[in-house]
Amino acid sequence: MTFKTVPSFARTALLASTLVVSVAPVALADGEVNIYSYRQPTLIQPLLDAFTAETGIKTNVIFANEGLEERIAAEGANSPADVLLSVDIGRLDGAKQAGITQPIVSDTVKANIPATYLDPEGHWVGLTTRARVIYASKDRVQQDTITYEELADPKWKGKICTRSGQHVYTIGLVASMIAHKGVEETEKWLVGLRDNLARKPAGNDRSQVQGIKNGECDIALSNTYYMGAMMTNEKEPEQKEWAASARMIFPNAADRGTHVNIAGIVMAKHAPNKDNALKLVEFLSTPKAQQIYAEASFEYPVTPGVAPSELVQSFGTLKADTLSIQEIAKNRKAASELVDKVRFDDGPAS
Amino acid sequence: MTHPTPPASPTASASPPLARRQDGLWLALAWAAAAIVLMPLASLALLASGSSEGLWGHLASTVLPGALATTFWLMLGVGLVTTVVGVTTAWLVTMCRFPGRGLFDWALLVPLAVPTYIIAIAYVEVLQYAGPVQSAVRALFGFSSPREYWFPEIRSLGGAIFVLSAVLYPYVYLTARASFLLQSAGPLDVARTLGATPLRLFLRVALPMSRPAIAVGVSLALMECLNDIGAVTFFGVKTLTFSIYDTWLNRSNLTGAAQLACAMLVVVFALLTLERRARARQRFDQNRGKQHAPTPYRLTGWRAAGALVACSLPVLLGFVVPASLLIERSTRRLEMLADPDFLAAAANSALLAGIASLVIVALAVVLVFAVRLRKSGRLRLAARIAAIGYAVPGTVLAVGILIPLARFDNGLDALMEQLFGISTGLLLLGSGTGLIYAYVVRFIAVAHGQIEDGFGKISPNLDMAARTLGRQSGRILGEVHLPLLQPVLLSALLITFVDCMKELPATILLRPFNFDTLATTVFEAASREAFEDAALPALTIVVLGLAPVILLARTSAQTFRTRASRRTTGGQTPGPLIPGP
C-alpha cells in the first residue's frame, strides 16, 4: 500500500461511494409502499407478502429501534415514508403529537376495528393488542388469580422478577396504574413492588421467565406473546423448558381487567404513495390479515370475530382493561418520572 | 496530540513564499472537512437550546446523582483496566522476548472486533444461573437453588467494567505499542547504562515518553464506554447515556436529551483539555537519525510464564470465550450461510466499512497536516471538538446527523426545483453516502488522535529540509510524511474499519429501504430475543474484522523485513506499528 498522493484516496472514495448510492433503491416509483417499522421484518414479512400477493403493491421496509419519528420529521416534505408501524400507545400518540402524521380516513378501517383502538381524529390505528400478565411458577405458586395491586404485598418478598422500570412495557403498566389509582397510590405500590423484587431489574421479558425456571423467582411480569414465542422456539429449545415451568395468570380478571397495550400504524404526513398506504392500512384491518398477524406474533387481533391463535387461546381468557389507551398515553411521562423517583431500577431497598 | 513548537520551526516568513503557495489550499480543505464533521454536533447544540420543561429539576432530585456516580465508576474502572492491560501487554510484546510473543503481537488486537453488545450477551449466557459455569459450580458442590450459594452477578457495574474493558483495551494496546516501537533506543540505553532496572526503565522513561499515545488510546476507550447503550442497558447499569435515552424516548423530551448529551460533551472536552494542558510544555518528537531498536529483554523461567499468562488472559476473555459461544450457536444456523440476504448484508458491511475507513483516514490526515502547516490553533480546536462526537450516545448522534443531511437534501431539492423544475428528492439521507458521512462523524476521533500523535513524532526538521529543497506542501506530505506515517495510517485504517463494521445506531436509523448490514442483522435478531439467529452474523463481523488485522500484520511484517535489511546499510527504521506475526 502506498500513500503517494491524497487525491488517489479521494478518487477511490468518491467512485466507491457512488457505487453504494446506486445500491439504494429508488423508493418513490408507482406500485410501492414505503414502511418505516419498529416491528422486526421477520415478524411482519408474512403480512406484507400477503398484501403484495393481493394488491401487487411492492413493500419497502426500514426497521429501526428508535428515532424514526425524528427521521420523518427531518425529511419533511420529501420524506419517502408512507406509514410507520409501531408498538406501544405512547409511541403512536407521540408520532401524532410530533405532527408527522395525517388522518387515516377509511370506512373499511372504521368498520373493521373497534373505536377503542382508533385515534378519535384518525391519526393512529391499533392493529393488535398484547396484555402484560403474570407468569407464575407451576411448582411454587398455588393461586389461580392475582391482581397488580397484590404485587406490592410483602408475601411476594424476594419472589418477583421484572425487566427495567423504564422499559416501555413497564411504563405502560405504571401509567395505567396512575390512571386508575392516582400518582400517590401508584408510588406506594411501586415502592412495594420494588421491595418484593428477587433481583435488580435487568434483561428482557424472556429472561424473567427463565428466572422462574431457575428458581430465582416465583412470578414474573411479561407480555402474553412471549409464551407463544418460547413454546414454539425450535432453534433454542431450552426456551421451551422455561415456558413449561410457568403458567399464565391474567391479573385483575375479577375486576377491571388486565392491562393491555397496542401495536399499530400511522400514516406519514407527506406520504408519497398515499393511496397505496391507505390500501395497506385497510388490508391490515381485514379479518384475513388479522388472522395472519395473530398467528405470526401470538398477539390478540383487534377485529371482532377474529379469534387469537389456538396456542394463545390455551393460555386462558383475556378480559382486557377497558381504560382508554389515550389515558395511558397521557400518563407515561408521570410514570417514567415515578420510576426514577422511587429508584425502581436499583432493585429492592433491603 | 503533541504540537511541537521548536524555536527554529519553519514559519511563513522564514521560507520562500513560493514554497508556501499550496498551504492556503490545505487550510481551506481542512476547514471544509472540520465544518462538515462539526455540523451534527451543531445540530445537537441547536436542539438543546429549547426549553426542557423542568427536566433538570426532576433529574437532579432523582436519577442524576446515581447516574453520575455510576458513569464515574464505570469510566474509572474501564480506564484503569484498559490502561493496565493495554500498556503491560504492549510493553511485553515490544520490549521482551518470550515464547508465543509473535502470536500475541497481533492476537492481542483481536478482541477489538467483538462488538460490546455481543460480548455482553455472550457473558450473560456463560455466567448466568443456567449457564455452564454456574451449572458446574452447582454440580460440584451439590447446590440446587441460587439461594444456597453466592456467585458474582454479571449484570452489574463490575460486570460492565469487565466486558467493556475486555474489548476496549486493544485501543490502548495498539497506541501504546506503536509508541514503544517508535521510541528511539537512545534514552532507554542511557537509562540502562545508568543501571536502571527493567521496571524503573518502564516506569520512569518509557511510560512518560509514551504518555500522549496512551492518552489517545485511553480516551478512545472511555468515549466508547460513555456512548455505549447496548451493554449497559442489558446489564441494567444506569449510566448518563441511559438517562439520555429515557428522557428522549419515555418522556418524549428530545430537547432535554440533547441538553444532557451536550453537558456530557462539555465535561469530556474539559477532561481531554486538562490532560493535554498537563503535558503542554513537553515535546515528544524524536530525532531518529541513526537509531537502532532497543535491545529486548529475554525472559526465561517463571518470568516467561508470567508474560505468557499476562498476554493470554486478555485474548481469552475478550475473544476466545465470546467467539466460542458464537461458534457453538452458529453451528445451529449454518444454513444461513447460503441465504442471499445474509451474504448481501456481509457485502454491504465490508464495502461501507472499507470506503468509510479510507475517507476517515484521509480527512484526519488533511486536518492534522493543515494544522502542522499553519500552526492554526483555531483549526486544531475545531478538529478536536469534532472528535468528541465519538462520546455522544449513538442514536442521539444519529439524530444530529439526520438534521444536516435532510437540510442539505431539501435545500438542494428546492434549488433544483426552482432552477430546472426537477425534484431531486432526498439524495444523501437514506443512501450509502449518508451512512459513510455518519461513520466519518462518529469515528473521525479514532483516526484523528492516532494520526495527530504520529505527526507529532515526525521532527519538524524534516519539513524544513524538504522546504529548503523547494518542495511544496503537497509533496512534503506525499514524499516525507505519509511514507513515515505508513504504519500509523495502516493502524488507523484498521481500527476505523473494524469500528465501522460494528457500528449500529447510525446505520439502523439512516439506512436505505430494504438494506441490511451485519450489525443490523445481529440487532434485528437480538431484538427478537433470538440469540442463535444473531450468532452467525456476529461471528462474521468478528471474522471480517479479523481479516484486516491479519492481512496488515503480514504486510507490515514484510515492510519490517525490508526496512531491517536496509538498516544494516544505515537506513532508518520506524519499525512495524502494526503487529507482525
HADDOCK unambig.tbl for C-alpha pairs under 7 A between the chains (distance, minus, plus):
assign (segid A and resid 3 and name CA) (segid B and resid 478 and name CA) 6.62 0.50 0.50
assign (segid A and resid 3 and name CA) (segid B and resid 482 and name CA) 5.87 0.50 0.50
assign (segid A and resid 3 and name CA) (segid B and resid 483 and name CA) 6.68 0.50 0.50
assign (segid A and resid 4 and name CA) (segid B and resid 478 and name CA) 4.71 0.50 0.50
assign (segid A and resid 4 and name CA) (segid B and resid 479 and name CA) 6.57 0.50 0.50
assign (segid A and resid 5 and name CA) (segid B and resid 478 and name CA) 5.36 0.50 0.50
assign (segid A and resid 6 and name CA) (segid B and resid 362 and name CA) 6.97 0.50 0.50
assign (segid A and resid 9 and name CA) (segid B and resid 358 and name CA) 6.91 0.50 0.50
assign (segid A and resid 9 and name CA) (segid B and resid 362 and name CA) 6.75 0.50 0.50
assign (segid A and resid 13 and name CA) (segid B and resid 355 and name CA) 5.73 0.50 0.50
assign (segid A and resid 13 and name CA) (segid B and resid 358 and name CA) 6.87 0.50 0.50
assign (segid A and resid 13 and name CA) (segid B and resid 359 and name CA) 6.22 0.50 0.50
assign (segid A and resid 16 and name CA) (segid B and resid 355 and name CA) 6.75 0.50 0.50
assign (segid A and resid 17 and name CA) (segid B and resid 432 and name CA) 6.73 0.50 0.50
assign (segid A and resid 17 and name CA) (segid B and resid 433 and name CA) 5.77 0.50 0.50
assign (segid A and resid 20 and name CA) (segid B and resid 432 and name CA) 4.95 0.50 0.50
assign (segid A and resid 20 and name CA) (segid B and resid 433 and name CA) 6.87 0.50 0.50
assign (segid A and resid 21 and name CA) (segid B and resid 431 and name CA) 5.45 0.50 0.50
assign (segid A and resid 21 and name CA) (segid B and resid 432 and name CA) 4.99 0.50 0.50
assign (segid A and resid 21 and name CA) (segid B and resid 433 and name CA) 6.09 0.50 0.50
assign (segid A and resid 24 and name CA) (segid B and resid 431 and name CA) 5.62 0.50 0.50
assign (segid A and resid 24 and name CA) (segid B and resid 432 and name CA) 6.91 0.50 0.50
assign (segid A and resid 24 and name CA) (segid B and resid 512 and name CA) 5.76 0.50 0.50
assign (segid A and resid 25 and name CA) (segid B and resid 513 and name CA) 6.94 0.50 0.50
assign (segid A and resid 40 and name CA) (segid B and resid 524 and name CA) 6.37 0.50 0.50
assign (segid A and resid 60 and name CA) (segid B and resid 513 and name CA) 5.71 0.50 0.50
assign (segid A and resid 60 and name CA) (segid B and resid 514 and name CA) 5.92 0.50 0.50
assign (segid A and resid 61 and name CA) (segid B and resid 513 and name CA) 5.28 0.50 0.50
assign (segid A and resid 61 and name CA) (segid B and resid 514 and name CA) 5.33 0.50 0.50
assign (segid A and resid 62 and name CA) (segid B and resid 512 and name CA) 7.00 0.50 0.50
assign (segid A and resid 62 and name CA) (segid B and resid 513 and name CA) 5.05 0.50 0.50
assign (segid A and resid 62 and name CA) (segid B and resid 514 and name CA) 6.09 0.50 0.50
assign (segid A and resid 64 and name CA) (segid B and resid 508 and name CA) 5.51 0.50 0.50
assign (segid A and resid 64 and name CA) (segid B and resid 509 and name CA) 5.75 0.50 0.50
assign (segid A and resid 67 and name CA) (segid B and resid 399 and name CA) 6.93 0.50 0.50
assign (segid A and resid 67 and name CA) (segid B and resid 509 and name CA) 6.66 0.50 0.50
assign (segid A and resid 68 and name CA) (segid B and resid 509 and name CA) 6.80 0.50 0.50
assign (segid A and resid 70 and name CA) (segid B and resid 399 and name CA) 6.84 0.50 0.50
assign (segid A and resid 71 and name CA) (segid B and resid 402 and name CA) 6.54 0.50 0.50
assign (segid A and resid 74 and name CA) (segid B and resid 402 and name CA) 6.64 0.50 0.50
assign (segid A and resid 74 and name CA) (segid B and resid 403 and name CA) 5.80 0.50 0.50
assign (segid A and resid 74 and name CA) (segid B and resid 406 and name CA) 5.80 0.50 0.50
assign (segid A and resid 75 and name CA) (segid B and resid 406 and name CA) 5.38 0.50 0.50
assign (segid A and resid 78 and name CA) (segid B and resid 425 and name CA) 5.63 0.50 0.50
assign (segid A and resid 78 and name CA) (segid B and resid 426 and name CA) 6.40 0.50 0.50
assign (segid A and resid 166 and name CA) (segid B and resid 246 and name CA) 6.82 0.50 0.50
assign (segid A and resid 201 and name CA) (segid B and resid 236 and name CA) 6.66 0.50 0.50
assign (segid A and resid 202 and name CA) (segid B and resid 234 and name CA) 6.35 0.50 0.50
assign (segid A and resid 202 and name CA) (segid B and resid 235 and name CA) 5.94 0.50 0.50
assign (segid A and resid 202 and name CA) (segid B and resid 236 and name CA) 4.75 0.50 0.50
assign (segid A and resid 203 and name CA) (segid B and resid 234 and name CA) 5.36 0.50 0.50
assign (segid A and resid 203 and name CA) (segid B and resid 235 and name CA) 6.73 0.50 0.50
assign (segid A and resid 214 and name CA) (segid B and resid 129 and name CA) 6.94 0.50 0.50
assign (segid A and resid 214 and name CA) (segid B and resid 130 and name CA) 6.76 0.50 0.50
assign (segid A and resid 215 and name CA) (segid B and resid 145 and name CA) 6.36 0.50 0.50
assign (segid A and resid 216 and name CA) (segid B and resid 146 and name CA) 6.34 0.50 0.50
assign (segid A and resid 333 and name CA) (segid B and resid 250 and name CA) 6.57 0.50 0.50
assign (segid A and resid 333 and name CA) (segid B and resid 251 and name CA) 4.86 0.50 0.50
assign (segid A and resid 336 and name CA) (segid B and resid 250 and name CA) 6.39 0.50 0.50
assign (segid A and resid 336 and name CA) (segid B and resid 251 and name CA) 6.82 0.50 0.50
assign (segid A and resid 340 and name CA) (segid B and resid 62 and name CA) 5.84 0.50 0.50
assign (segid A and resid 340 and name CA) (segid B and resid 63 and name CA) 5.92 0.50 0.50
assign (segid A and resid 341 and name CA) (segid B and resid 62 and name CA) 5.22 0.50 0.50
